[in-house]
Each structure stands twice: as C-alpha cells, then as structure tokens.
Amino acid sequence: ASLLSKLTPRQRQMLLTAYALGYYDVPRRISSDELSRHLKVDKSTLVEHLRKAERKIIGSIIAE
C-alpha cells in the first residue's frame, strides 16, 4: 500500500498541497502562514495535520 494511503484525506490534501507549493523546498517557496491562508485553515490546524502526516509516513519508513 502507498504511504499516502495511511493518511486521512485531509492530511493527504494538506501534505500534497504543501509539497506542490514548495513548503518542503530549501529555501521554502511558501510559508506556513501563506499555506494556511491558501488552504483556508488556521495555521495551528495546518501544522498539526502536517506533523501527524509526517510522523505516520516517517514511522512507516522506519518500521520497514
């Protein structure tokens, strides 16, 4: 199964949008403030969803 299938639909949407808009680029092309406005959610909600998604994906990689 895909690692993305382990995420909730909302986590997947936020993670994929963050990636597409350059949140994970170095340097970042979009800040968490800008990304939260783009997704129309509070910054704290965005950060929480991204952290949970990242933890699930990293946990799955490490467990292999």
C-alpha positions as CSV (number, residue, x, y, z in Angstrom):
1,A,0.0,0.0,0.0
2,S,1.1,3.5,-0.7
3,L,2.4,5.5,2.3
4,L,-0.1,8.2,1.4
5,S,-2.9,5.7,1.9
6,K,-2.0,5.7,5.6
7,L,-3.1,9.3,5.9
8,T,-6.5,10.8,6.4
9,P,-7.9,12.5,3.3
10,R,-7.3,15.9,5.0
11,Q,-3.7,15.1,6.0
12,R,-3.1,13.9,2.4
13,Q,-4.6,17.0,0.9
14,M,-2.5,19.3,3.1
15,L,0.7,17.4,2.6
16,L,0.4,17.2,-1.2
17,T,-0.6,20.9,-1.4
18,A,2.3,21.9,0.9
19,Y,4.7,19.8,-1.3
20,A,3.3,21.2,-4.6
21,L,3.6,24.8,-3.4
22,G,7.2,24.5,-2.2
23,Y,6.7,24.2,1.6
24,Y,9.3,21.5,1.7
25,D,11.8,23.2,-0.7
26,V,15.0,24.7,0.6
27,P,14.6,27.5,0.9
28,R,10.8,27.4,1.3
29,R,8.8,28.9,-1.5
30,I,5.7,29.3,0.8
31,S,5.5,29.9,4.5
32,S,3.1,28.1,6.9
33,D,1.2,31.4,7.2
34,E,0.7,31.6,3.4
35,L,-0.1,27.9,3.1
36,S,-2.7,28.1,5.8
37,R,-4.4,31.0,4.0
38,H,-4.2,29.1,0.8
39,L,-5.9,26.1,2.4
40,K,-8.3,28.4,4.4
41,V,-7.4,26.8,7.8
42,D,-5.8,28.2,10.9
43,K,-2.0,27.9,11.0
44,S,-2.2,25.7,14.1
45,T,-4.5,23.3,12.3
46,L,-2.2,23.2,9.3
47,V,0.9,22.5,11.4
48,E,-0.9,19.8,13.4
49,H,-2.1,18.0,10.2
50,L,1.3,18.2,8.6
51,R,3.1,16.9,11.7
52,K,0.8,14.0,12.1
53,A,1.1,13.1,8.4
54,E,4.9,13.4,8.5
55,R,5.0,11.2,11.7
56,K,2.9,8.5,10.0
57,I,5.0,8.4,6.9
58,I,8.3,8.5,8.7
59,G,7.1,5.9,11.2
60,S,6.2,3.6,8.3
61,I,9.6,4.1,6.6
62,I,11.5,3.3,9.9
63,A,9.3,0.3,10.6
64,E,10.2,-1.4,7.3
